[in-house]
């Protein structure tokens, strides 16, 4: 079997557009050339990859099985090409970093500022999202590194995740509304009769909040659900409900009231993750080193983000 990268690119393009003509335009070849590539790939694999109709093309079970593998192969090929080009100086490097929203506004900004000053020729791409989304993009080869929240059960075995910080969670409420309790700190059971503003699916904070409430013997009431971090904090500021949020996220928002949780409270581990089977590029290693240096200095000067401590 001799799968070529051009065939895999054409296959992925058809899978994503579900249309041969649109896929041909996306990869910059003629429609007959693309169709020939797909037919040759199907012949080599001994299976049809698409169910074809006048309306377009849909993946067969064989095609669905091949899609994540094809994406990974193409991502690895792109990484190898960029690595070689970096070494011989043919073009600027590129770095694709993922981070959760609370980290983007607290930790990532100063680290990338320092990194850009030291490596001005490296092109930076930042993707903001929940940890579950970032892990999926790492596994698909769409990111080089990601700052994620490492679950207690561990990360996907295909990833390497190095803990860098431990962060506490707090209850956020509107400063214009009565406090959620007259006697801080607040217990999870105090949330039983309080409406909550809930994150969308894909945020680890959603899972943590739901698990904590259920462990305390109740199912929480949602005032609003489905938001990103900024939307959740805005809705809390407007007085629609409470939210369990990272301590870093509530910093610098005077319209929020922050109430600590009673011991032992809730904490989460922030980790720097990458795919185990793909060697880090020069750009990725440089960012990792920059992050390590920043955290070491911040710990020494006691300027780490609020509510965090080194691991």
C-alpha positions in Angstrom: 0.0 0.0 0.0 1.5 3.4 -1.0 -0.6 6.3 0.4 0.6 9.6 -0.8 0.2 12.9 1.1 -1.6 14.4 -1.8 -4.1 11.6 -1.7 -4.7 12.1 2.0 -5.1 15.9 1.6 -7.7 15.3 -1.1 -9.4 12.7 1.1 -9.6 15.1 4.1 -10.8 17.9 1.9 -13.7 15.8 0.6 -14.5 14.6 4.1 -14.7 18.2 5.4 -16.5 19.7 2.4 -18.6 16.6 1.5 -18.3 17.7 -2.1 -15.7 16.7 -4.7 -15.8 20.0 -6.6 -15.4 22.2 -3.5 -12.7 19.9 -2.2 -10.8 20.2 -5.5 -10.9 24.0 -5.1 -9.7 23.8 -1.5 -6.6 21.8 -2.4 -5.9 23.6 -5.7 -6.3 20.7 -8.2 -8.8 19.9 -10.9 -11.9 17.9 -10.0 -10.9 15.0 -12.2 -7.4 14.9 -10.6 -8.9 14.8 -7.2 -11.4 12.1 -8.1 -8.5 10.0 -9.5 -6.5 10.4 -6.3 -9.5 9.2 -4.2 -10.2 6.3 -6.5 -6.5 5.3 -6.3 -6.5 5.6 -2.5 -9.7 3.4 -2.3 -8.1 0.8 -4.6 -4.9 0.7 -2.5 -7.0 0.3 0.7 -9.5 -2.1 -0.8 -12.5 -0.2 0.5 -14.7 2.6 -0.5 -14.2 5.8 1.5 -17.2 7.8 0.4 -20.8 7.2 -0.5 -21.3 9.3 -3.5 -24.6 11.0 -4.6 -25.7 14.0 -6.6 -25.9 16.0 -3.5 -22.3 15.3 -2.4 -20.3 12.7 -0.6 -20.5 11.2 2.9 -18.0 9.0 4.7 -18.4 5.3 4.8 -17.4 3.4 8.0 -13.9 2.8 6.4 -13.6 6.5 5.6 -14.6 7.5 9.1 -11.9 5.2 10.5 -9.3 6.7 8.2 -10.1 10.4 8.8 -8.4 10.9 12.2 -5.4 8.9 11.0 -5.1 11.0 7.8 -5.3 14.2 9.8 -2.6 13.0 12.1 -0.3 12.0 9.2 -0.7 15.3 7.5 -0.1 17.2 10.7 3.1 15.2 11.3 4.2 15.9 7.8 3.6 19.6 8.2 5.5 19.6 11.5 8.5 17.8 9.9 8.5 20.3 7.0 8.4 23.3 9.4 11.1 21.8 11.6 13.5 21.3 8.6 12.8 24.7 7.3 13.5 26.2 10.7 16.8 24.5 10.8 18.0 25.7 7.4 16.5 29.1 7.9 14.2 29.0 4.8 11.3 30.7 6.6 10.2 31.9 9.9 9.1 29.3 12.5 5.5 28.9 13.6 4.0 28.0 16.9 0.5 26.9 17.6 -0.5 27.3 21.3 -3.8 26.5 22.9 -4.9 27.8 26.3 -8.0 28.0 28.4 -9.7 31.5 28.6 -8.6 32.3 32.2 -5.0 31.5 31.3 -5.1 33.6 28.1 -5.8 36.8 30.1 -3.5 36.0 33.0 -0.5 33.8 32.3 -0.3 33.5 28.5 -0.1 37.3 27.8 3.1 38.1 29.7 4.8 34.8 28.6 4.1 35.4 24.9 5.3 39.0 25.3 8.6 37.7 26.5 8.7 35.0 23.9 8.0 37.4 21.0 10.7 39.8 22.2 13.3 36.9 22.2 12.0 35.2 19.0 10.6 37.9 16.8 10.7 35.8 13.6 8.4 33.1 15.0 4.8 33.4 14.0 2.4 32.8 16.9 -1.1 31.3 16.7 -3.2 31.2 19.9 -6.3 29.1 20.2 -8.6 29.8 23.2 -10.9 27.0 24.4 -11.9 24.6 27.0 -9.5 21.9 28.0 -11.5 19.1 26.4 -11.5 20.9 23.1 -7.8 21.7 23.3 -6.9 18.1 24.1 -8.8 17.0 21.0 -7.0 19.5 18.8 -3.6 18.3 20.2 -4.5 14.8 19.4 -5.5 15.8 15.8 -2.1 17.6 15.4 -3.8 21.0 15.2 -1.7 22.4 18.1 1.9 22.1 19.1 1.4 22.9 22.8 -1.6 23.6 25.1 -2.0 24.8 28.6 -4.8 22.6 29.9 -6.5 21.6 33.1 -5.2 18.2 34.0 -8.0 16.0 35.4 -7.4 13.9 38.5 -7.8 10.8 36.4 -4.9 11.8 34.2 -4.7 13.0 30.6 -5.0 10.9 27.4 -2.1 8.5 27.2 -1.2 9.8 23.8 -0.2 13.1 25.5 2.6 14.3 27.8 1.3 16.8 30.4 3.7 18.5 32.7 2.1 20.2 35.8 3.1 23.8 36.2 0.7 25.5 38.6 -2.0 24.6 41.1 -5.0 27.0 41.2 -7.9 27.5 43.6 -11.5 27.9 42.6 -13.8 30.5 44.1 -17.5 31.4 43.9 -18.2 34.5 41.9 -21.3 36.6 42.4 -22.5 40.1 41.5 -21.1 42.8 43.8 -24.4 44.7 43.3 -26.4 41.8 44.8 -26.5 40.4 48.4 -23.6 38.0 49.2 -24.3 34.3 48.7 -23.5 33.7 52.4 -23.3 36.0 55.5 -20.6 33.8 57.0 -17.7 33.1 54.5 -16.2 30.8 53.5 -19.0 29.3 51.4 -19.9 25.6 51.4 -21.0 23.8 48.3 -24.3 23.0 50.1 -24.9 26.8 50.2 -25.4 26.6 46.4 -28.4 24.3 46.7 -31.0 27.1 46.4 -28.9 29.5 44.3 -29.2 29.8 40.6 -26.0 29.1 38.7 -24.6 30.4 35.5 -23.1 27.4 33.8 -20.3 26.9 31.3 -20.9 25.2 28.0 -20.1 21.6 27.4 -16.3 21.2 26.9 -15.3 23.3 29.9 -13.8 21.3 32.8 -15.4 23.9 35.2 -18.8 22.6 34.1 -17.9 19.1 35.1 -16.2 20.1 38.4 -19.3 22.2 39.4 -21.8 19.5 38.6 -19.7 16.8 40.3 -19.3 18.9 43.5 -23.0 19.6 43.7 -24.0 16.0 43.1 -21.5 14.8 45.7 -23.1 17.3 48.2 -26.5 15.6 47.5 -28.3 18.0 45.1 -28.7 18.9 41.4 -27.9 22.5 40.8 -30.4 25.0 39.2 -29.2 26.7 36.1 -30.1 30.4 35.5 -28.3 30.3 32.2 -26.0 27.7 30.6 -23.8 27.3 27.6 -21.5 30.3 27.8 -17.8 30.9 27.4 -15.8 32.3 30.3 -16.2 36.0 29.5 -20.0 35.5 28.9 -20.3 33.6 32.2 -18.5 36.3 34.2 -20.6 39.0 32.4 -23.9 37.2 33.3 -22.7 36.8 36.9 -21.9 40.5 37.1 -25.4 41.3 35.8 -26.8 39.3 38.7 -28.3 36.3 36.9 -26.6 33.8 39.2 -23.4 32.5 40.8 -20.5 30.6 39.2 -17.6 28.5 40.3 -14.6 30.1 38.5 -10.8 30.1 38.6 -9.4 32.6 41.0 -7.3 34.1 38.1 -10.5 34.8 36.1 -12.1 36.9 38.8 -9.1 39.3 39.2 -9.5 42.9 38.1 -13.3 42.8 37.8 -14.7 45.2 40.4 -18.3 44.2 39.5 -17.6 40.7 40.8 -17.6 39.6 44.4 -15.3 36.6 45.2 -16.2 34.3 48.0 -13.7 31.5 49.0 -14.8 27.9 49.5 -14.6 26.2 52.8 -11.6 23.8 53.3 -10.6 21.7 51.6 -12.0 23.7 48.8 -11.5 22.9 45.1 -8.3 23.2 43.2 -7.1 22.3 39.7 -3.8 21.5 38.1 -2.6 23.5 35.1 -0.3 21.6 32.8 1.6 22.1 29.6 0.7 19.3 27.2 1.8 18.0 23.8 1.6 14.9 21.8 3.9 12.1 23.1 4.7 10.7 19.7 5.7 14.0 18.1 9.0 15.7 18.9 8.6 19.3 19.9 9.8 21.8 17.2 12.4 24.4 18.0 9.7 26.9 18.4 7.7 24.8 20.9 10.8 24.0 22.9 11.7 27.7 23.1 8.2 28.6 24.4 8.4 25.8 27.0 11.7 27.2 28.2 10.3 30.8 28.3 7.3 29.6 30.3 9.6 27.8 32.8 11.8 30.8 33.2 8.8 33.1 33.7 7.2 30.9 36.4 10.5 30.5 38.2 11.0 34.2 38.4 7.4 34.9 39.3 7.6 32.4 42.2 10.8 33.9 43.5 9.3 37.4 43.4 5.9 36.2 44.6 4.1 37.6 41.5 2.4 34.5 40.4 -1.2 35.0 39.2 -3.7 35.3 42.1 -4.8 32.0 43.7 -2.0 30.0 42.2 1.1 28.2 43.5 3.9 26.3 41.8 3.5 22.5 41.6 
